[in-house]
Amino acid sequence: MNVLDRHEEIPGLKNEYLDKIKLVVNRHTDKVTLLALTKTEFNIIQDEFGNMLDITVTCEHIFNNKHLIVTAVVSRRQI
């Protein structure tokens, strides 16, 4: 059974991001890059997956008074 089978949908998080995160959590790949996250989406990812994943913001910007995470790299936490 995959770790994220129970996470079919997370309110406030795009399925595109969730699908990429599933790849990392379920060990199909070591890391993925997420593009154009809002600060809210970033916080949801940290809250839901922060204990399993390392999230590194590589570029961020304020656009139209909104905090935008331009790119973030999500990788499996090393034990």
C-alpha positions in Angstrom: 0.0 0.0 0.0 1.3 3.4 -0.9 1.7 5.9 1.9 -0.5 8.6 0.3 -3.4 6.4 -0.8 -5.4 7.9 2.0 -4.7 11.5 0.7 -7.0 11.6 -2.3 -7.5 15.3 -2.0 -6.3 18.1 0.3 -8.4 21.2 0.4 -6.5 24.2 -0.8 -3.8 22.2 -2.6 -3.8 21.6 -6.4 -3.9 18.0 -7.5 -0.9 18.7 -9.7 1.2 19.4 -6.5 -0.3 16.5 -4.6 0.5 14.1 -7.5 4.2 15.2 -7.5 4.4 15.0 -3.7 3.0 11.4 -3.9 5.9 10.5 -6.2 8.4 11.5 -3.6 6.6 10.1 -0.5 6.0 6.8 -2.2 9.6 6.6 -3.3 9.1 6.7 -7.0 11.5 9.6 -7.3 13.9 11.4 -4.9 12.7 14.9 -5.5 10.4 17.1 -7.5 10.1 20.8 -8.3 6.9 22.6 -7.7 6.3 25.8 -9.7 4.2 28.9 -8.8 3.0 28.0 -5.3 1.1 30.5 -3.2 2.3 31.0 0.3 -0.9 29.3 1.5 -0.2 26.2 -0.7 3.4 26.1 0.6 2.1 26.2 4.2 -0.4 23.4 3.5 2.5 21.2 2.2 4.6 22.0 5.3 1.7 21.2 7.6 0.7 18.0 5.9 4.1 16.6 4.8 6.7 18.5 6.8 7.6 15.4 8.9 8.3 13.3 5.8 9.7 15.8 3.3 12.3 18.6 3.1 11.0 21.6 1.3 13.5 24.1 -0.1 12.3 27.4 -1.6 14.7 28.3 -4.4 13.0 31.5 -5.6 10.2 33.6 -4.2 8.6 36.9 -5.2 5.8 39.4 -4.1 3.4 39.8 -7.0 0.2 41.9 -6.8 0.6 42.0 -3.0 0.6 38.1 -2.9 3.6 36.1 -1.7 4.4 33.7 -4.5 6.9 30.8 -4.2 8.2 30.7 -7.7 10.0 27.4 -7.3 10.3 24.9 -4.4 12.1 21.6 -4.4 10.5 18.8 -2.4 12.7 15.8 -1.4 12.5 12.8 0.9 13.7 13.6 4.4 17.0 11.7 5.0 17.0 9.5 8.1 
